[in-house]
Amino acid sequence: MNARDVMTSNVVTVTPGTTVREAAARLIEHRISAAPVVNEAGKLVGIVSEGDLLHRVEIGTERRRSWWLQLLASERLLAAEYVKSHGSKVEEVMTRTVVTADPETPLQEVAMLMERNAIKRVPIVKDGKLLGIVSRANLVQAIATQGIEQESARSDELIREELMKHLSTQPWAHTALLNATVSRGVVSLWGFCSSTTEREAVRVAAERIPGVKAVEDHIQVSPIAAATA
């Protein structure tokens, strides 16, 4: 099984010019801890995570060093920390060196990248352009359905591709919060929906894809949406 078999294709992204406040709001809105940064050409130029927003002047958490540590720190480091805590644009606070993988990277290698670099997600890139992202949750989903060592059949790959493509055309589907894995024709649905109605619609969409033998629904309805559904 490769990265393309489990990656989330409809990725929530920001641009270098997105404000820090807008980026923080987007992370909260979509229940994610990081967002890839792409330029106008769709090329990955960085990633902004909760860690990048940890030390901010707005909430009084900017890094404060004792006087003797400040003497030891270089002016370049102090200036960089100031930009990180006071910058108003994503390009000023994002992490520019991003660990990536291509769509054909085996999941074993993706998992090793996460472990070796102590990261929670790996953007999937081809020719510099962002195609998707694989998170720890995607790996757990793969394990739950068929095991990380097994290879996905071509028919399963086509089923998943057709389902995700179909959902991306539906105005009611919050595809940034949804994912699917397929094993021997059995579709496992994961993620969050805004209502029980959307959850049912996603299940129905999966059942109508040719080649699907069964659908396992693991989607959760957000507490706020469930209370009003």
Contacts in CASP RR format, 6 or more apart in sequence:
PFRMAT RR
TARGET T0000
AUTHOR 0000-0000-0000
METHOD contacts of the structure
MODEL  1
MNARDVMTSNVVTVTPGTTVREAAARLIEHRISAAPVVNEAGKLVGIVSE
GDLLHRVEIGTERRRSWWLQLLASERLLAAEYVKSHGSKVEEVMTRTVVT
ADPETPLQEVAMLMERNAIKRVPIVKDGKLLGIVSRANLVQAIATQGIEQ
ESARSDELIREELMKHLSTQPWAHTALLNATVSRGVVSLWGFCSSTTERE
AVRVAAERIPGVKAVEDHIQVSPIAAATA
1 106 0 8 1.000
1 107 0 8 1.000
1 142 0 8 1.000
1 146 0 8 1.000
1 147 0 8 1.000
1 148 0 8 1.000
1 149 0 8 1.000
1 150 0 8 1.000
1 151 0 8 1.000
1 152 0 8 1.000
2 103 0 8 1.000
2 104 0 8 1.000
2 105 0 8 1.000
2 106 0 8 1.000
2 107 0 8 1.000
2 152 0 8 1.000
3 101 0 8 1.000
3 102 0 8 1.000
3 103 0 8 1.000
3 104 0 8 1.000
3 105 0 8 1.000
3 106 0 8 1.000
3 107 0 8 1.000
3 110 0 8 1.000
3 122 0 8 1.000
3 124 0 8 1.000
3 134 0 8 1.000
4 103 0 8 1.000
4 104 0 8 1.000
4 124 0 8 1.000
4 131 0 8 1.000
4 157 0 8 1.000
5 107 0 8 1.000
5 142 0 8 1.000
5 152 0 8 1.000
5 156 0 8 1.000
5 157 0 8 1.000
5 160 0 8 1.000
5 181 0 8 1.000
6 107 0 8 1.000
6 134 0 8 1.000
6 138 0 8 1.000
6 139 0 8 1.000
6 141 0 8 1.000
6 142 0 8 1.000
6 179 0 8 1.000
6 181 0 8 1.000
7 103 0 8 1.000
7 124 0 8 1.000
7 131 0 8 1.000
7 132 0 8 1.000
7 133 0 8 1.000
7 134 0 8 1.000
7 138 0 8 1.000
8 132 0 8 1.000
8 133 0 8 1.000
8 134 0 8 1.000
8 135 0 8 1.000
8 138 0 8 1.000
8 176 0 8 1.000
8 179 0 8 1.000
9 131 0 8 1.000
9 132 0 8 1.000
9 164 0 8 1.000
9 168 0 8 1.000
10 164 0 8 1.000
10 168 0 8 1.000
10 175 0 8 1.000
10 176 0 8 1.000
10 178 0 8 1.000
11 35 0 8 1.000
11 36 0 8 1.000
11 123 0 8 1.000
11 130 0 8 1.000
11 132 0 8 1.000
11 133 0 8 1.000
11 176 0 8 1.000
12 26 0 8 1.000
12 30 0 8 1.000
12 32 0 8 1.000
12 35 0 8 1.000
12 176 0 8 1.000
13 35 0 8 1.000
13 36 0 8 1.000
13 37 0 8 1.000
13 38 0 8 1.000
13 130 0 8 1.000
14 22 0 8 1.000
14 23 0 8 1.000
14 26 0 8 1.000
14 35 0 8 1.000
14 36 0 8 1.000
14 37 0 8 1.000
14 38 0 8 1.000
14 48 0 8 1.000
14 90 0 8 1.000
15 37 0 8 1.000
15 38 0 8 1.000
15 39 0 8 1.000
15 40 0 8 1.000
15 90 0 8 1.000
16 37 0 8 1.000
16 39 0 8 1.000
16 45 0 8 1.000
16 89 0 8 1.000
16 90 0 8 1.000
16 91 0 8 1.000
16 94 0 8 1.000
17 89 0 8 1.000
17 90 0 8 1.000
17 91 0 8 1.000
18 26 0 8 1.000
18 37 0 8 1.000
18 89 0 8 1.000
18 90 0 8 1.000
19 88 0 8 1.000
19 89 0 8 1.000
19 90 0 8 1.000
20 53 0 8 1.000
20 56 0 8 1.000
20 87 0 8 1.000
20 88 0 8 1.000
20 89 0 8 1.000
20 90 0 8 1.000
20 92 0 8 1.000
20 93 0 8 1.000
23 35 0 8 1.000
23 48 0 8 1.000
23 53 0 8 1.000
23 90 0 8 1.000
24 53 0 8 1.000
26 35 0 8 1.000
27 33 0 8 1.000
27 34 0 8 1.000
27 35 0 8 1.000
27 50 0 8 1.000
30 176 0 8 1.000
30 177 0 8 1.000
31 177 0 8 1.000
31 192 0 8 1.000
33 49 0 8 1.000
33 50 0 8 1.000
33 120 0 8 1.000
34 47 0 8 1.000
34 48 0 8 1.000
34 49 0 8 1.000
34 50 0 8 1.000
34 120 0 8 1.000
34 121 0 8 1.000
35 47 0 8 1.000
35 48 0 8 1.000
35 49 0 8 1.000
36 44 0 8 1.000
36 46 0 8 1.000
36 47 0 8 1.000
36 98 0 8 1.000
36 123 0 8 1.000
36 130 0 8 1.000
36 133 0 8 1.000
37 44 0 8 1.000
37 45 0 8 1.000
37 46 0 8 1.000
37 47 0 8 1.000
37 48 0 8 1.000
37 90 0 8 1.000
37 91 0 8 1.000
37 94 0 8 1.000
38 44 0 8 1.000
38 45 0 8 1.000
38 130 0 8 1.000
39 45 0 8 1.000
41 129 0 8 1.000
42 129 0 8 1.000
42 130 0 8 1.000
43 128 0 8 1.000
43 129 0 8 1.000
43 130 0 8 1.000
44 98 0 8 1.000
44 100 0 8 1.000
44 123 0 8 1.000
44 125 0 8 1.000
44 128 0 8 1.000
44 129 0 8 1.000
44 130 0 8 1.000
45 91 0 8 1.000
45 94 0 8 1.000
45 96 0 8 1.000
46 94 0 8 1.000
46 95 0 8 1.000
46 96 0 8 1.000
46 97 0 8 1.000
46 98 0 8 1.000
47 94 0 8 1.000
47 95 0 8 1.000
47 98 0 8 1.000
47 123 0 8 1.000
48 90 0 8 1.000
48 93 0 8 1.000
48 94 0 8 1.000
48 95 0 8 1.000
49 95 0 8 1.000
52 84 0 8 1.000
52 93 0 8 1.000
52 94 0 8 1.000
52 95 0 8 1.000
53 93 0 8 1.000
54 61 0 8 1.000
55 61 0 8 1.000
55 62 0 8 1.000
55 63 0 8 1.000
55 81 0 8 1.000
55 84 0 8 1.000
55 85 0 8 1.000
56 62 0 8 1.000
56 85 0 8 1.000
57 85 0 8 1.000
57 86 0 8 1.000
62 81 0 8 1.000
62 85 0 8 1.000
62 86 0 8 1.000
63 81 0 8 1.000
63 85 0 8 1.000
65 73 0 8 1.000
70 78 0 8 1.000
83 92 0 8 1.000
83 93 0 8 1.000
84 92 0 8 1.000
84 93 0 8 1.000
87 93 0 8 1.000
98 123 0 8 1.000
99 113 0 8 1.000
99 117 0 8 1.000
99 119 0 8 1.000
99 122 0 8 1.000
100 122 0 8 1.000
100 123 0 8 1.000
100 124 0 8 1.000
100 125 0 8 1.000
101 109 0 8 1.000
101 110 0 8 1.000
101 113 0 8 1.000
101 122 0 8 1.000
101 123 0 8 1.000
101 124 0 8 1.000
101 125 0 8 1.000
101 134 0 8 1.000
102 124 0 8 1.000
102 125 0 8 1.000
102 126 0 8 1.000
103 124 0 8 1.000
103 126 0 8 1.000
103 131 0 8 1.000
105 124 0 8 1.000
107 134 0 8 1.000
107 139 0 8 1.000
107 142 0 8 1.000
107 148 0 8 1.000
108 148 0 8 1.000
108 149 0 8 1.000
110 122 0 8 1.000
110 134 0 8 1.000
110 139 0 8 1.000
111 139 0 8 1.000
111 148 0 8 1.000
113 119 0 8 1.000
113 122 0 8 1.000
114 120 0 8 1.000
114 121 0 8 1.000
114 122 0 8 1.000
114 136 0 8 1.000
114 139 0 8 1.000
120 135 0 8 1.000
120 136 0 8 1.000
121 133 0 8 1.000
121 134 0 8 1.000
121 135 0 8 1.000
121 136 0 8 1.000
122 133 0 8 1.000
122 134 0 8 1.000
123 130 0 8 1.000
123 132 0 8 1.000
123 133 0 8 1.000
124 130 0 8 1.000
124 131 0 8 1.000
124 132 0 8 1.000
124 133 0 8 1.000
124 134 0 8 1.000
125 131 0 8 1.000
137 179 0 8 1.000
137 190 0 8 1.000
138 179 0 8 1.000
139 148 0 8 1.000
141 179 0 8 1.000
141 181 0 8 1.000
141 188 0 8 1.000
141 190 0 8 1.000
141 218 0 8 1.000
142 148 0 8 1.000
142 181 0 8 1.000
144 181 0 8 1.000
144 188 0 8 1.000
144 218 0 8 1.000
145 181 0 8 1.000
145 182 0 8 1.000
145 183 0 8 1.000
145 186 0 8 1.000
145 188 0 8 1.000
145 216 0 8 1.000
146 152 0 8 1.000
146 181 0 8 1.000
146 183 0 8 1.000
146 184 0 8 1.000
150 183 0 8 1.000
152 182 0 8 1.000
152 183 0 8 1.000
153 184 0 8 1.000
155 185 0 8 1.000
155 211 0 8 1.000
156 182 0 8 1.000
156 183 0 8 1.000
156 184 0 8 1.000
156 185 0 8 1.000
157 182 0 8 1.000
159 182 0 8 1.000
159 185 0 8 1.000
159 187 0 8 1.000
159 209 0 8 1.000
159 210 0 8 1.000
159 211 0 8 1.000
159 212 0 8 1.000
160 180 0 8 1.000
160 181 0 8 1.000
160 182 0 8 1.000
160 187 0 8 1.000
162 209 0 8 1.000
162 210 0 8 1.000
163 180 0 8 1.000
163 182 0 8 1.000
163 187 0 8 1.000
163 205 0 8 1.000
163 206 0 8 1.000
163 209 0 8 1.000
164 175 0 8 1.000
164 180 0 8 1.000
166 205 0 8 1.000
166 209 0 8 1.000
167 173 0 8 1.000
167 175 0 8 1.000
167 178 0 8 1.000
167 202 0 8 1.000
167 205 0 8 1.000
168 175 0 8 1.000
170 201 0 8 1.000
170 205 0 8 1.000
172 198 0 8 1.000
172 201 0 8 1.000
173 198 0 8 1.000
173 201 0 8 1.000
173 202 0 8 1.000
173 205 0 8 1.000
174 192 0 8 1.000
174 193 0 8 1.000
174 194 0 8 1.000
174 198 0 8 1.000
177 191 0 8 1.000
177 192 0 8 1.000
177 193 0 8 1.000
178 189 0 8 1.000
178 190 0 8 1.000
178 191 0 8 1.000
178 192 0 8 1.000
178 193 0 8 1.000
178 202 0 8 1.000
178 219 0 8 1.000
179 189 0 8 1.000
179 190 0 8 1.000
179 191 0 8 1.000
180 187 0 8 1.000
180 188 0 8 1.000
180 189 0 8 1.000
180 190 0 8 1.000
180 206 0 8 1.000
181 187 0 8 1.000
181 188 0 8 1.000
181 190 0 8 1.000
182 188 0 8 1.000
184 213 0 8 1.000
185 211 0 8 1.000
185 212 0 8 1.000
185 213 0 8 1.000
185 214 0 8 1.000
186 212 0 8 1.000
186 213 0 8 1.000
186 214 0 8 1.000
186 215 0 8 1.000
186 216 0 8 1.000
187 206 0 8 1.000
187 209 0 8 1.000
187 212 0 8 1.000
187 214 0 8 1.000
187 215 0 8 1.000
187 216 0 8 1.000
188 215 0 8 1.000
188 216 0 8 1.000
188 218 0 8 1.000
189 202 0 8 1.000
189 203 0 8 1.000
189 206 0 8 1.000
189 215 0 8 1.000
189 216 0 8 1.000
189 217 0 8 1.000
189 218 0 8 1.000
189 219 0 8 1.000
190 218 0 8 1.000
190 219 0 8 1.000
191 218 0 8 1.000
191 219 0 8 1.000
191 220 0 8 1.000
192 219 0 8 1.000
192 220 0 8 1.000
192 221 0 8 1.000
192 222 0 8 1.000
193 199 0 8 1.000
193 202 0 8 1.000
193 219 0 8 1.000
193 220 0 8 1.000
193 221 0 8 1.000
193 222 0 8 1.000
193 225 0 8 1.000
194 221 0 8 1.000
194 222 0 8 1.000
194 225 0 8 1.000
195 221 0 8 1.000
195 225 0 8 1.000
195 226 0 8 1.000
195 228 0 8 1.000
195 229 0 8 1.000
196 221 0 8 1.000
196 226 0 8 1.000
196 229 0 8 1.000
197 229 0 8 1.000
199 217 0 8 1.000
199 219 0 8 1.000
199 221 0 8 1.000
202 219 0 8 1.000
203 215 0 8 1.000
203 217 0 8 1.000
203 219 0 8 1.000
206 212 0 8 1.000
206 215 0 8 1.000
207 215 0 8 1.000
221 229 0 8 1.000
END
